[in-house]
Amino acid sequence: MLKEKYQKVLDLGQKLQVQDGYVEEQGGKLRIGGTAEYAYDKDRLWDMIKEQPGWESEIEADIKVKNQDVYGVYEVVGGDTLSKISKKLFGSANRYMEIFEKNRDILKDPNLIKVGQKLKLPMPS
């Protein structure tokens, strides 16, 4: 029953390639866990969990993070700018230069990003 309710979360975990994952219903709770590649992935899973009413009493999640050097990787979509990405992920457009600096290996100009580029994200402050 709970597994079906949280199937979108489980699907996202598979898409994000969470390692050593487990899912079990026990004692009226859904217990899930595993290791996400980045904190950004972990946050995305938690955000989806929290979309479900009653999640506080229904789910126990133990999601660890493998890589601590960057927050995560973001794939550029149409209409994105570094400012928009910064606003969307960090709540402020002002961190766009931090994203640029983290990606100097693939970006030469903070105003020129391309759809499909995978950008490393700085840790939230």
Buried (B, 14 or more C-beta within 10 A) or exposed (E): EBEEBBEEBBEBBEEBEBEEBEBEEEEEEBBBBBBBBBBBBBBBBBEBBEEBEEBEEBBEBEBEBBBEEBBBBBEBEEEBBBBBBBBEBBEEBEBBEBBBEBBEEEBEEBEEBEEEBEBBBBBEE
